Amino acid sequence: PGSRLLKIQSSTSKAVWENQIVLSDVHKDPDYERRVQDYTAAFQGMDNDGDGTITFEEFKQLWVKSGFLSNEGDIRILFNQVDVNGDGTISLKEFIELNERF
């Protein structure tokens, strides 16, 4: 009771990947599922190679194109803050958690 699983599946020409996100009691917000769908769409837009992760280069490209950040050192600091598990990529789960904090 109080928890259920939201399963998100995305298919691209290069890869099919699944991410599962547990919706716990913390996420009783009725708009949470809609936000997760929005975050997933944004994530897919940044995942240029369709492998289910955002690399530093993909992340950097977004920030440079947007004009918000252009200094690679600043972008690296931000990337490392989002890459919580330190594997060198940003997963959908990490991306959603980042967006839910702000």
C-alpha positions as a Markdown table, in Angstrom:
| # | Residue | x | y | z |
|---|---|---|---|---|
| 1 | Pro | 0.0 | 0.0 | 0.0 |
| 2 | Gly | 1.2 | 3.5 | -0.8 |
| 3 | Ser | 3.7 | 2.5 | -3.4 |
| 4 | Arg | 3.3 | 1.6 | -7.0 |
| 5 | Leu | 5.6 | 1.3 | -10.0 |
| 6 | Leu | 5.7 | 3.7 | -12.9 |
| 7 | Lys | 7.3 | 2.0 | -15.8 |
| 8 | Ile | 8.5 | 4.2 | -18.6 |
| 9 | Gln | 9.6 | 2.6 | -21.9 |
| 10 | Ser | 11.2 | 4.6 | -24.6 |
| 11 | Ser | 12.1 | 3.3 | -28.0 |
| 12 | Thr | 14.6 | 5.0 | -30.3 |
| 13 | Ser | 16.2 | 3.8 | -33.6 |
| 14 | Lys | 19.4 | 2.9 | -31.8 |
| 15 | Ala | 18.1 | 1.4 | -28.5 |
| 16 | Val | 15.2 | 0.4 | -26.4 |
| 17 | Trp | 15.5 | 1.0 | -22.8 |
| 18 | Glu | 13.4 | 0.9 | -19.7 |
| 19 | Asn | 13.6 | 2.9 | -16.5 |
| 20 | Gln | 11.4 | 2.0 | -13.5 |
| 21 | Ile | 10.6 | 4.7 | -11.0 |
| 22 | Val | 8.9 | 3.8 | -7.7 |
| 23 | Leu | 6.1 | 6.2 | -6.8 |
| 24 | Ser | 6.1 | 6.1 | -3.0 |
| 25 | Asp | 4.0 | 7.9 | -0.5 |
| 26 | Val | 6.3 | 10.9 | -1.0 |
| 27 | His | 4.8 | 11.3 | -4.5 |
| 28 | Lys | 1.1 | 11.6 | -3.7 |
| 29 | Asp | 1.1 | 14.7 | -5.8 |
| 30 | Pro | -1.4 | 14.1 | -8.6 |
| 31 | Asp | 0.8 | 15.9 | -11.1 |
| 32 | Tyr | 3.9 | 13.7 | -10.5 |
| 33 | Glu | 3.2 | 11.2 | -13.2 |
| 34 | Arg | 2.6 | 14.0 | -15.8 |
| 35 | Arg | 5.9 | 15.7 | -14.7 |
| 36 | Val | 7.7 | 12.4 | -15.0 |
| 37 | Gln | 6.4 | 12.1 | -18.6 |
| 38 | Asp | 7.6 | 15.6 | -19.3 |
| 39 | Tyr | 11.0 | 14.9 | -17.8 |
| 40 | Thr | 11.2 | 11.7 | -19.8 |
| 41 | Ala | 10.5 | 13.6 | -23.1 |
| 42 | Ala | 13.1 | 16.2 | -22.2 |
| 43 | Phe | 15.6 | 13.5 | -21.3 |
| 44 | Gln | 15.1 | 11.8 | -24.6 |
| 45 | Gly | 15.7 | 15.1 | -26.4 |
| 46 | Met | 19.1 | 15.3 | -24.8 |
| 47 | Asp | 20.0 | 11.6 | -25.3 |
| 48 | Asn | 21.3 | 12.2 | -28.8 |
| 49 | Asp | 22.6 | 8.7 | -29.4 |
| 50 | Gly | 19.5 | 7.0 | -27.9 |
| 51 | Asp | 21.4 | 4.8 | -25.5 |
| 52 | Gly | 19.3 | 5.7 | -22.4 |
| 53 | Thr | 21.9 | 7.9 | -20.7 |
| 54 | Ile | 23.1 | 11.4 | -21.1 |
| 55 | Thr | 26.9 | 11.7 | -21.5 |
| 56 | Phe | 28.9 | 14.7 | -20.6 |
| 57 | Glu | 29.2 | 15.7 | -24.2 |
| 58 | Glu | 25.4 | 15.5 | -24.7 |
| 59 | Phe | 24.9 | 17.5 | -21.4 |
| 60 | Lys | 27.5 | 20.1 | -22.5 |
| 61 | Gln | 26.0 | 20.5 | -25.9 |
| 62 | Leu | 22.6 | 21.4 | -24.3 |
| 63 | Trp | 24.2 | 24.1 | -22.0 |
| 64 | Val | 26.3 | 25.6 | -24.7 |
| 65 | Lys | 23.4 | 25.7 | -27.2 |
| 66 | Ser | 21.1 | 27.3 | -24.6 |
| 67 | Gly | 23.7 | 30.0 | -23.9 |
| 68 | Phe | 23.3 | 29.6 | -20.1 |
| 69 | Leu | 26.8 | 28.1 | -19.6 |
| 70 | Ser | 29.7 | 27.9 | -21.9 |
| 71 | Asn | 32.6 | 27.3 | -19.5 |
| 72 | Glu | 33.4 | 23.6 | -19.7 |
| 73 | Gly | 34.6 | 23.6 | -16.0 |
| 74 | Asp | 31.3 | 25.0 | -14.8 |
| 75 | Ile | 29.4 | 22.5 | -16.9 |
| 76 | Arg | 31.5 | 19.6 | -15.5 |
| 77 | Ile | 30.7 | 20.7 | -12.0 |
| 78 | Leu | 27.0 | 20.7 | -12.7 |
| 79 | Phe | 27.2 | 17.4 | -14.5 |
| 80 | Asn | 29.0 | 15.8 | -11.6 |
| 81 | Gln | 26.3 | 17.0 | -9.2 |
| 82 | Val | 23.6 | 15.4 | -11.3 |
| 83 | Asp | 25.5 | 12.2 | -11.9 |
| 84 | Val | 24.8 | 11.0 | -8.3 |
| 85 | Asn | 26.2 | 7.5 | -8.7 |
| 86 | Gly | 29.4 | 8.7 | -10.4 |
| 87 | Asp | 29.2 | 6.4 | -13.4 |
| 88 | Gly | 30.0 | 9.2 | -15.9 |
| 89 | Thr | 26.5 | 9.4 | -17.3 |
| 90 | Ile | 23.1 | 10.8 | -16.2 |
| 91 | Ser | 20.3 | 8.2 | -16.0 |
| 92 | Leu | 16.7 | 9.0 | -16.4 |
| 93 | Lys | 16.3 | 8.4 | -12.6 |
| 94 | Glu | 19.0 | 10.9 | -11.8 |
| 95 | Phe | 17.5 | 13.4 | -14.3 |
| 96 | Ile | 14.1 | 13.1 | -12.7 |
| 97 | Glu | 15.5 | 13.5 | -9.2 |
| 98 | Leu | 17.3 | 16.6 | -10.3 |
| 99 | Asn | 14.2 | 18.2 | -11.7 |
| 100 | Glu | 12.1 | 17.3 | -8.7 |
| 101 | Arg | 14.6 | 19.1 | -6.4 |
| 102 | Phe | 14.1 | 22.4 | -8.3 |
